[in-house]
Amino acid sequence: MPIYEYTCGKCNQKFDHLARAMSSSETARGVKCPECGSAQTSRVMSVFAVASETGKSSGIDPMCGRCGGAPGSCGME
């Protein structure tokens, strides 16, 4: 289930919403702001994240954390 970021048009609160299977009527109503309860919300662009279980090896070395690029992209091997 994807998590989307929203912003409220009434109180400008930013929040995350776990998208479950919604009917078309629920989608048309929109997501309510947890701060003020307004349905004047809109989905905003957010970064993409991937989570994995810890302790399991995927065979891919983790990033060094210095340059933010993919493994080996900064020449650190």
Backbone as CSV, one residue per row, in Angstrom:
resi,resn,N_x,N_y,N_z,CA_x,CA_y,CA_z,C_x,C_y,C_z
1,MET,0.843,-1.176,0.000,0.000,0.000,0.000,0.891,1.243,0.000
2,PRO,0.653,2.132,-0.939,1.490,3.336,-1.010,1.115,4.364,0.056
3,ILE,2.113,5.140,0.433,1.905,6.254,1.354,2.082,7.529,0.542
4,TYR,1.069,8.391,0.566,1.122,9.646,-0.170,1.240,10.809,0.800
5,GLU,1.853,11.889,0.338,1.946,13.114,1.124,0.864,14.070,0.638
6,TYR,0.226,14.718,1.586,-0.837,15.676,1.291,-0.545,16.985,1.999
7,THR,-1.186,18.047,1.515,-1.160,19.331,2.205,-2.595,19.820,2.300
8,CYS,-2.915,20.467,3.396,-4.263,20.971,3.634,-4.376,22.397,3.106
9,GLY,-5.418,22.664,2.338,-5.647,23.999,1.794,-6.175,24.977,2.821
10,LYS,-6.667,24.469,3.958,-7.235,25.330,4.987,-6.193,25.749,6.027
11,CYS,-5.436,24.765,6.571,-4.486,25.093,7.653,-3.017,24.916,7.234
12,ASN,-2.767,24.531,5.988,-1.424,24.330,5.424,-0.626,23.223,6.099
13,GLN,-1.294,22.352,6.857,-0.627,21.205,7.491,-0.204,20.203,6.408
14,LYS,1.004,19.667,6.524,1.455,18.596,5.636,1.381,17.295,6.402
15,PHE,0.890,16.221,5.740,0.729,14.946,6.415,0.815,13.802,5.415
16,ASP,1.052,12.611,5.933,1.115,11.390,5.121,-0.198,10.646,5.251
17,HIS,-0.553,9.912,4.194,-1.779,9.119,4.215,-1.496,7.774,3.566
18,LEU,-1.807,6.700,4.282,-1.652,5.352,3.767,-2.840,5.058,2.870
19,ALA,-2.592,4.844,1.585,-3.669,4.632,0.614,-4.084,3.172,0.608
20,ARG,-5.248,2.912,1.143,-5.836,1.580,1.081,-6.774,1.549,-0.111
21,ALA,-7.337,0.413,-0.425,-8.288,0.310,-1.523,-9.491,1.190,-1.197
22,MET,-9.682,2.244,-1.987,-10.779,3.175,-1.740,-11.788,3.075,-2.867
23,SER,-13.056,3.248,-2.531,-14.090,3.282,-3.554,-14.020,4.630,-4.268
24,SER,-14.690,4.752,-5.396,-14.647,6.005,-6.147,-15.291,7.142,-5.362
25,SER,-16.299,6.833,-4.517,-16.924,7.898,-3.725,-15.967,8.416,-2.663
26,GLU,-15.144,7.529,-2.080,-14.154,7.969,-1.094,-13.075,8.802,-1.755
27,THR,-12.667,8.423,-2.962,-11.650,9.176,-3.691,-12.179,10.568,-4.032
28,ALA,-13.447,10.663,-4.433,-14.038,11.950,-4.803,-14.133,12.876,-3.596
29,ARG,-14.373,12.321,-2.395,-14.470,13.141,-1.179,-13.117,13.688,-0.763
30,GLY,-12.063,13.012,-1.103,-10.739,13.455,-0.726,-10.312,12.931,0.634
31,VAL,-9.093,13.216,0.991,-8.513,12.791,2.260,-8.649,13.939,3.242
32,LYS,-9.111,13.654,4.446,-9.299,14.702,5.448,-7.998,14.991,6.194
33,CYS,-7.789,16.251,6.497,-6.627,16.705,7.256,-6.752,16.219,8.706
34,PRO,-5.718,15.586,9.242,-5.782,15.125,10.621,-5.722,16.272,11.639
35,GLU,-5.274,17.437,11.216,-5.146,18.587,12.120,-6.466,19.336,12.284
36,CYS,-7.103,19.695,11.151,-8.321,20.516,11.236,-9.570,19.807,10.724
37,GLY,-9.409,18.626,10.093,-10.555,17.868,9.604,-11.074,18.307,8.250
38,SER,-10.431,19.269,7.627,-10.873,19.758,6.330,-10.623,18.719,5.236
39,ALA,-11.506,18.694,4.248,-11.326,17.821,3.083,-10.693,18.592,1.928
40,GLN,-10.270,19.833,2.191,-9.617,20.652,1.170,-8.136,20.299,1.109
41,THR,-7.844,19.061,0.760,-6.466,18.584,0.722,-6.064,18.264,-0.700
42,SER,-4.786,18.291,-0.942,-4.275,17.906,-2.254,-2.978,17.132,-2.080
43,ARG,-2.799,16.164,-2.958,-1.595,15.339,-2.896,-0.430,16.130,-3.459
44,VAL,0.717,16.029,-2.808,1.912,16.757,-3.239,2.985,15.774,-3.680
45,MET,3.928,16.255,-4.432,5.049,15.436,-4.880,5.919,15.098,-3.683
46,SER,6.416,13.875,-3.658,7.272,13.456,-2.559,8.379,12.565,-3.091
47,VAL,9.321,12.253,-2.236,10.422,11.395,-2.643,9.979,9.939,-2.598
48,PHE,10.622,9.123,-3.382,10.322,7.705,-3.444,11.214,6.976,-2.457
49,ALA,10.659,6.067,-1.691,11.437,5.317,-0.712,11.142,3.832,-0.841
50,VAL,12.153,3.033,-0.597,12.003,1.589,-0.616,12.474,1.061,0.721
51,ALA,11.680,0.216,1.318,12.050,-0.370,2.602,12.320,-1.856,2.412
52,SER,13.222,-2.380,3.217,13.498,-3.806,3.172,13.722,-4.299,4.588
53,GLU,13.631,-5.586,4.751,13.851,-6.165,6.062,15.330,-6.096,6.398
54,THR,15.650,-5.758,7.633,17.046,-5.705,8.048,17.542,-7.118,8.307
55,GLY,18.806,-7.303,8.126,19.408,-8.606,8.379,19.397,-9.529,7.185
56,LYS,18.751,-9.130,6.096,18.725,-9.957,4.899,19.615,-9.303,3.849
57,SER,20.457,-10.079,3.249,21.374,-9.561,2.241,20.725,-9.621,0.870
58,SER,20.784,-8.517,0.149,20.239,-8.475,-1.203,21.332,-8.712,-2.233
59,GLY,22.581,-8.818,-1.790,23.680,-8.998,-2.725,24.208,-7.684,-3.269
60,ILE,23.592,-6.574,-2.900,24.019,-5.254,-3.357,24.642,-4.529,-2.180
61,ASP,25.833,-3.983,-2.396,26.497,-3.238,-1.337,25.734,-1.947,-1.059
62,PRO,25.614,-1.528,0.193,24.939,-0.264,0.502,25.757,0.924,0.026
63,MET,25.098,2.057,-0.121,25.790,3.279,-0.507,26.737,3.707,0.599
64,CYS,27.800,4.395,0.220,28.761,4.848,1.214,28.186,5.979,2.050
65,GLY,27.174,6.694,1.530,26.544,7.767,2.282,27.220,9.105,2.129
66,ARG,28.309,9.166,1.373,29.044,10.432,1.232,28.570,11.268,0.056
67,CYS,28.215,10.605,-1.048,27.855,11.368,-2.230,26.391,11.251,-2.585
68,GLY,25.695,10.275,-2.012,24.279,10.104,-2.305,24.001,9.345,-3.572
69,GLY,25.043,8.910,-4.262,24.856,8.171,-5.508,24.736,6.684,-5.268
70,ALA,24.654,5.949,-6.349,24.546,4.494,-6.273,25.884,3.914,-5.840
71,PRO,25.871,2.653,-5.361,27.145,2.023,-4.934,28.204,2.110,-6.019
72,GLY,29.360,2.561,-5.638,30.471,2.651,-6.574,30.477,3.889,-7.429
73,SER,29.436,4.730,-7.349,29.357,5.887,-8.257,30.364,6.971,-7.912
74,CYS,30.841,7.003,-6.687,31.791,8.057,-6.312,33.233,7.531,-6.283
75,GLY,33.414,6.301,-6.725,34.748,5.756,-6.777,35.195,5.122,-5.472
76,MET,34.337,5.125,-4.467,34.660,4.501,-3.184,34.331,3.019,-3.277
77,GLU,35.331,2.178,-3.362,35.072,0.738,-3.451,35.856,-0.003,-2.435
